[in-house]
């Protein structure tokens, strides 16, 4: 069996690799697909040996493997490119922009004590312990105020945009209904 697979490798791997590379346009993904193809060949060597047209049979395996690759929809290099494209600093900047334009207007609608607690802890990056000291309240009081503020903030957002949530209270990722917030 090893000799047969080695013979197939020696005779066909370069031409199969070129065929796959023309389809994927990515060397790393091409090598992964070629590896998957030869794993299939090894596992099904008896069927491969029975094929009347070996080249046609191998190209059938390759076409199926390439189709599976495209069905996955995203290549490993695309994921790497996305990871490299968005730096930590850019992520922080994006989060700040979203908070400023989308969340802050809702926070500003909260009662003064909750608004103050959330603005200080979330936008000034001050801990709840420091908040307690700044407002001359107990640490547990500060924690409660922040927690209640977050609950009221969530209610405001949900009332405005009618988002659904899962059993844990997390917003479900889908388009909102009747979102006319301003």
C-alpha positions, 0 to 999 in steps of 0.5 A: 500500500505504501508503495502505491501511495508513494507512486501516486504522490510522485506522479501526481502531487505537483499537478494536483497542487497546481490545479488546487492553487489555481482554484484557491489562490492561497498556498497554505490552503492549497497545501491543506487541501492537498493533504486532505486529498492524500489522506482520502487516497490512503483511506480509500486506496482499494477504490483508487486501485480499481479506478479505470482512469486514475487521473480522472479519479484523483481529479474527482477527489480534488474537485470535491475537496476544493468544493468543500473548501469553498463551502466553508466560506473563509480560509485560514489566511483570511482569518489571519488577515482580519486578526492582523488588520484590527489592532488592539488600539483600533479595537479600543478606539472602535469601542470608545466610538460606539460607547460615545455615540450609541450608549452615552445618550441612553446613559444621559437619560438615567437618573442622576445617581445611576448616570454618575456611577456609570459615567465614572466607572465606564468612561473614566475607567475608575474602579467601583472601590474608587467610586465609593470613596469619591461619592462617600458611600460604601463599597457595596453601595457603589457596586449596587448603584453601578449594577442597578444603573446597568440594569436600567440602561439595558431596559432603556435600550430594550424599550427603545429598540425591542431587542430579544435576549437569551435565557441569560439576559444577553442580547440576541444578535439580530436586527432590532424591531422598530428601532427609532432611538435618537 
